[in-house]
Amino acid sequence: MADDPKIRHREDLLSLEPFEKSTYEKYALTSLTAYSVFWLNEWNLGTTLENVAVTGHRMFPVKFCMVSWPQFPDMNRINRSVLQMRPKYRNLATSLSAKGVFLNPNGIREAKSLIQRIGAPTFRGENKLEVPTESVRAERGRSSRVRSVYPQDLLSAVRKSKLFSDYTKGDVGEAEAIHLIGLLGVYDHTPSSEKKRKLKEFQEAARELNDKEILEFLNWASRQFQKYLDK
């Protein structure tokens, strides 16, 4: 499922087809959110609140839409759902504003149970909508709400890393996995899927900001440490 060619980048989420209202209206928003987070993980995309909101809204528009503006996701509703998923309440997931939503075993079971009932997502495949990324970034200075992760901040972290410094100097002969761990902000025992998700998050940020130098570096790192990332 993770290798499905229809979902490779964030923009591909816009090709998700909505489910029929009758197939999902009886399910709790937390269950539908768990379903959305589960598939974002399968596609190795970040589970930021923005990604969860777009994914949920594309598949379950009636549940995730804004009142009076059904063409847009309701971030307040998403936030409430994520809060209700925490261990203190439904015990389906943990969440960090700077990183995203992470399903625990209960959340994974919830998502898989829903998959058995309604099936997997479907895709339009053609006529994808365009995302006005420049206008989105312009909102940063106008809004008091902090985005989950800013692409600029991710690329700044890349440039400060030892691995990137060695790469730009052509001194990669001694490059080790520990340097990749430092870049991704994970641990050696972090699951392979999470390491790949973090790397994908950096790659998406580089694509969004059209930073070819960093994207080439990240693609190199992916090849260089492929065996480590897979284990």
VOPAGU-2260 file (C-alpha; in pm, 1 decimal, decimal comma):
REM VOPAGU-2260
SITE   aa  ch    i         X         Y         Z
SITE  MET   A    0       0,0       0,0       0,0
SITE  ALA   A    1     283,7     239,7      81,9
SITE  ASP   A    2     413,6     207,1    -274,9
SITE  ASP   A    3      84,6     309,5    -438,9
SITE  PRO   A    4     200,5     528,7    -732,0
SITE  LYS   A    5    -103,6     755,4    -704,4
SITE  ILE   A    6      18,1     913,4    -379,7
SITE  ARG   A    7     377,3    1034,1    -385,7
SITE  HIS   A    8     359,9    1399,9    -283,6
SITE  ARG   A    9     130,8    1618,6     -75,2
SITE  GLU   A   10     -35,3    1762,0    -384,5
SITE  ASP   A   11    -153,0    1411,7    -479,3
SITE  LEU   A   12    -391,1    1421,3    -182,3
SITE  LEU   A   13    -609,3    1650,0    -392,9
SITE  SER   A   14    -686,8    1356,0    -621,6
SITE  LEU   A   15    -861,3    1163,4    -342,2
SITE  GLU   A   16   -1225,2    1090,4    -421,4
SITE  PRO   A   17   -1490,8    1152,5    -154,3
SITE  PHE   A   18   -1672,9     855,3      -8,1
SITE  GLU   A   19   -2049,3     843,9     -35,1
SITE  LYS   A   20   -2198,6    1023,3     265,4
SITE  SER   A   21   -2400,9     716,6     365,8
SITE  THR   A   22   -2085,7     507,3     403,6
SITE  TYR   A   23   -1923,9     724,2     672,7
SITE  GLU   A   24   -2177,7     958,2     835,9
SITE  LYS   A   25   -2243,7     718,3    1125,8
SITE  TYR   A   26   -1876,7     699,4    1229,2
SITE  ALA   A   27   -1717,3     928,4    1487,2
SITE  LEU   A   28   -1488,1    1203,6    1367,5
SITE  THR   A   29   -1204,6    1050,7    1571,4
SITE  SER   A   30   -1238,4     723,3    1379,7
SITE  LEU   A   31   -1231,8     904,5    1044,6
SITE  THR   A   32    -929,8    1104,2    1161,5
SITE  ALA   A   33    -751,1     781,9    1258,7
SITE  TYR   A   34    -832,5     646,0     911,0
SITE  SER   A   35    -683,3     959,4     750,8
SITE  VAL   A   36    -366,7     946,9     963,6
SITE  PHE   A   37    -324,1     576,6     889,3
SITE  TRP   A   38    -320,7     637,6     513,5
SITE  LEU   A   39     -86,8     936,4     539,0
SITE  ASN   A   40     156,9     701,0     711,6
SITE  GLU   A   41     107,8     438,7     441,5
SITE  TRP   A   42     197,8     698,9     179,0
SITE  ASN   A   43     497,5     819,4     384,4
SITE  LEU   A   44     356,4    1171,0     405,4
SITE  GLY   A   45     370,0    1388,7     713,4
SITE  THR   A   46      78,4    1369,1     954,7
SITE  THR   A   47      70,4    1742,9    1024,7
SITE  LEU   A   48    -267,1    1892,4    1107,3
SITE  GLU   A   49    -277,3    2049,5     761,0
SITE  ASN   A   50    -222,7    1715,7     586,9
SITE  VAL   A   51    -476,5    1543,1     811,4
SITE  ALA   A   52    -729,6    1818,2     743,1
SITE  VAL   A   53    -690,0    1798,9     364,9
SITE  THR   A   54    -698,7    1418,2     359,9
SITE  GLY   A   55   -1003,3    1396,5     584,8
SITE  HIS   A   56   -1187,7    1667,7     397,1
SITE  ARG   A   57   -1121,0    1512,7      57,4
SITE  MET   A   58   -1250,3    1171,7     167,2
SITE  PHE   A   59   -1518,8    1268,9     420,5
SITE  PRO   A   60   -1627,1    1623,4     326,5
SITE  VAL   A   61   -1951,1    1629,1     526,8
SITE  LYS   A   62   -1768,3    1545,8     850,1
SITE  PHE   A   63   -1464,0    1769,3     800,2
SITE  CYS   A   64   -1604,7    2076,0     624,1
SITE  MET   A   65   -1659,7    2427,1     756,9
SITE  VAL   A   66   -2014,6    2537,0     824,8
SITE  SER   A   67   -2137,2    2758,9     538,1
SITE  TRP   A   68   -1810,4    2690,8     351,6
SITE  PRO   A   69   -1827,1    2317,9     270,2
SITE  GLN   A   70   -1550,3    2344,4      11,2
SITE  PHE   A   71   -1295,2    2401,7     290,5
SITE  PRO   A   72   -1185,9    2187,2     587,7
SITE  ASP   A   73   -1267,3    2309,1     937,4
SITE  MET   A   74    -937,6    2326,7    1131,5
SITE  ASN   A   75   -1116,3    2381,4    1462,4
SITE  ARG   A   76   -1302,4    2055,4    1411,5
SITE  ILE   A   77    -977,3    1879,7    1323,2
SITE  ASN   A   78    -809,7    2013,1    1635,7
SITE  ARG   A   79   -1094,7    1895,3    1856,1
SITE  SER   A   80   -1085,9    1551,6    1698,9
SITE  VAL   A   81    -709,4    1520,5    1752,4
SITE  LEU   A   82    -746,0    1628,8    2115,5
SITE  GLN   A   83   -1016,1    1367,8    2170,3
SITE  MET   A   84    -782,9    1101,3    2029,4
SITE  ARG   A   85    -522,7    1153,1    2302,5
SITE  PRO   A   86    -462,0     889,0    2571,5
SITE  LYS   A   87    -666,0    1083,6    2828,3
SITE  TYR   A   88    -981,6    1046,5    2618,7
SITE  ARG   A   89   -1023,4     796,2    2331,1
SITE  ASN   A   90    -662,0     673,2    2357,2
SITE  LEU   A   91    -608,8     645,9    1982,1
SITE  ALA   A   92    -310,2     872,4    1923,3
SITE  THR   A   93     -56,9    1118,2    2054,4
SITE  SER   A   94       8,9    1452,2    1890,1
SITE  LEU   A   95     274,7    1719,7    1886,1
SITE  SER   A   96     201,0    2056,8    1729,5
SITE  ALA   A   97     546,1    2071,5    1570,6
SITE  LYS   A   98     543,2    1718,1    1429,8
SITE  GLY   A   99     195,2    1576,5    1375,7
SITE  VAL   A  100     -46,3    1305,2    1485,6
SITE  PHE   A  101      79,9     956,1    1570,0
SITE  LEU   A  102    -150,9     657,7    1606,0
SITE  ASN   A  103     -92,1     416,7    1893,2
SITE  PRO   A  104    -188,3      45,6    1862,2
SITE  ASN   A  105    -549,9     133,4    1949,3
SITE  GLY   A  106    -559,0     394,7    1675,5
SITE  ILE   A  107    -412,6     156,1    1419,3
SITE  ARG   A  108    -674,7    -104,9    1508,4
SITE  GLU   A  109    -946,8     159,6    1479,7
SITE  ALA   A  110    -824,8     260,7    1134,0
SITE  LYS   A  111    -794,0     -97,4    1009,7
SITE  SER   A  112   -1140,5    -177,0    1142,2
SITE  LEU   A  113   -1281,4     113,3     943,8
SITE  ILE   A  114   -1092,8       1,4     633,3
SITE  GLN   A  115   -1270,0    -334,5     659,4
SITE  ARG   A  116   -1604,8    -153,0     668,1
SITE  ILE   A  117   -1564,2     116,3     403,1
SITE  GLY   A  118   -1261,9       2,2     202,6
SITE  ALA   A  119    -949,2     184,7      88,7
SITE  PRO   A  120    -937,1     537,1     -60,4
SITE  THR   A  121    -999,1     589,2    -432,0
SITE  PHE   A  122    -847,9     847,5    -664,5
SITE  ARG   A  123    -963,2    1075,3    -940,1
SITE  GLY   A  124    -627,0    1060,2   -1113,7
SITE  GLU   A  125    -692,4    1347,4   -1351,9
SITE  ASN   A  126    -763,7    1721,7   -1335,2
SITE  LYS   A  127    -587,5    1774,1   -1004,4
SITE  LEU   A  128    -642,2    2112,8    -844,4
SITE  GLU   A  129    -355,5    2355,5    -825,0
SITE  VAL   A  130    -230,8    2460,8    -480,3
SITE  PRO   A  131    -149,8    2832,6    -445,0
SITE  THR   A  132     154,6    2772,9    -223,5
SITE  GLU   A  133     276,1    3130,2    -248,6
SITE  SER   A  134     -47,5    3271,7    -107,4
SITE  VAL   A  135     -39,7    3012,0     170,5
SITE  ARG   A  136     309,5    3112,8     273,9
SITE  ALA   A  137     206,2    3478,6     266,1
SITE  GLU   A  138     -43,1    3412,0     542,5
SITE  ARG   A  139     235,6    3338,7     787,9
SITE  GLY   A  140     281,9    3705,1     874,4
SITE  ARG   A  141     -89,4    3780,6     898,5
SITE  SER   A  142    -219,7    3503,9    1113,9
SITE  SER   A  143    -171,5    3439,1    1483,8
SITE  ARG   A  144    -215,3    3063,7    1432,7
SITE  VAL   A  145     115,4    2879,7    1404,6
SITE  ARG   A  146     142,0    2620,3    1131,4
SITE  SER   A  147     242,8    2269,6    1238,3
SITE  VAL   A  148     569,5    2278,0    1042,5
SITE  TYR   A  149     709,9    2556,0     826,0
SITE  PRO   A  150     902,1    2436,8     516,7
SITE  GLN   A  151    1150,0    2719,2     571,5
SITE  ASP   A  152    1229,0    2588,2     919,5
SITE  LEU   A  153    1282,5    2235,3     790,8
SITE  LEU   A  154    1528,1    2352,3     526,4
SITE  SER   A  155    1707,6    2567,8     781,7
SITE  ALA   A  156    1755,1    2255,6     995,1
SITE  VAL   A  157    1900,0    2074,2     694,1
SITE  ARG   A  158    2152,5    2349,5     628,1
SITE  LYS   A  159    2267,0    2344,1     991,9
SITE  SER   A  160    2322,6    1968,4     992,4
SITE  LYS   A  161    2667,7    1809,4     986,3
SITE  LEU   A  162    2565,6    1572,7     709,0
SITE  PHE   A  163    2468,9    1859,8     477,8
SITE  SER   A  164    2788,0    2047,2     564,3
SITE  ASP   A  165    3000,9    1744,2     477,1
SITE  TYR   A  166    2800,1    1689,5     157,4
SITE  THR   A  167    2850,6    2044,5      31,1
SITE  LYS   A  168    3223,5    2020,0     107,9
SITE  GLY   A  169    3248,6    1691,0     -79,7
SITE  ASP   A  170    3360,4    1521,6     241,1
SITE  VAL   A  171    3113,9    1230,9     258,5
SITE  GLY   A  172    3359,2     943,8     283,9
SITE  GLU   A  173    3300,7     914,1     656,3
SITE  ALA   A  174    2926,7     975,8     647,1
SITE  GLU   A  175    2748,3     752,3     897,3
SITE  ALA   A  176    2390,0     675,6     991,2
SITE  ILE   A  177    2432,9     869,9    1315,3
SITE  HIS   A  178    2462,4    1186,2    1108,4
SITE  LEU   A  179    2135,1    1106,4     930,9
SITE  ILE   A  180    1971,7    1046,7    1270,0
SITE  GLY   A  181    2085,6    1390,6    1380,2
SITE  LEU   A  182    1940,4    1548,4    1068,7
SITE  LEU   A  183    1602,7    1376,5    1100,3
SITE  GLY   A  184    1574,8    1435,4    1473,9
SITE  VAL   A  185    1501,4    1068,6    1549,3
SITE  TYR   A  186    1666,3     786,8    1743,2
SITE  ASP   A  187    1841,0     473,3    1623,8
SITE  HIS   A  188    1552,5     262,7    1756,9
SITE  THR   A  189    1289,0     479,2    1584,1
SITE  PRO   A  190    1082,1     260,0    1346,4
SITE  SER   A  191    1191,1     255,7     983,6
SITE  SER   A  192     854,9     394,0     869,1
SITE  GLU   A  193     894,9     700,4    1091,2
SITE  LYS   A  194    1250,5     767,2     970,3
SITE  LYS   A  195    1130,9     750,1     609,7
SITE  ARG   A  196     836,1     975,0     691,3
SITE  LYS   A  197    1069,1    1235,6     838,7
SITE  LEU   A  198    1296,1    1222,9     534,7
SITE  LYS   A  199     992,2    1255,6     308,0
SITE  GLU   A  200     880,6    1560,2     506,6
SITE  PHE   A  201    1213,7    1731,3     438,4
SITE  GLN   A  202    1192,4    1638,5      68,6
SITE  GLU   A  203     840,7    1782,5      40,6
SITE  ALA   A  204     960,4    2107,2     198,3
SITE  ALA   A  205    1246,0    2130,0     -52,3
SITE  ARG   A  206    1003,6    2074,6    -341,0
SITE  GLU   A  207     760,5    2332,6    -206,7
SITE  LEU   A  208    1032,8    2596,6    -183,4
SITE  ASN   A  209    1200,5    2475,7    -504,2
SITE  ASP   A  210    1534,9    2432,0    -327,9
SITE  LYS   A  211    1712,2    2204,7    -574,4
SITE  GLU   A  212    2037,4    2192,1    -378,4
SITE  ILE   A  213    1873,3    2054,0     -65,4
SITE  LEU   A  214    1649,1    1821,6    -264,7
SITE  GLU   A  215    1952,0    1672,3    -441,1
SITE  PHE   A  216    2121,2    1630,8    -102,9
SITE  LEU   A  217    1817,9    1456,0      48,7
SITE  ASN   A  218    1786,1    1226,4    -251,9
SITE  TRP   A  219    2154,9    1140,2    -209,8
SITE  ALA   A  220    2103,1    1073,3     161,8
SITE  SER   A  221    1809,4     846,6      79,9
SITE  ARG   A  222    2028,4     641,3    -154,0
SITE  GLN   A  223    2333,7     651,1      71,3
SITE  PHE   A  224    2147,1     517,9     374,9
SITE  GLN   A  225    1884,4     307,3     200,9
SITE  LYS   A  226    1978,7     -14,4     383,9
SITE  TYR   A  227    1968,6     163,5     719,2
SITE  LEU   A  228    1631,5     323,5     643,7
SITE  ASP   A  229    1486,7     -13,4     539,8
SITE  LYS   A  230    1592,0    -210,4     844,2
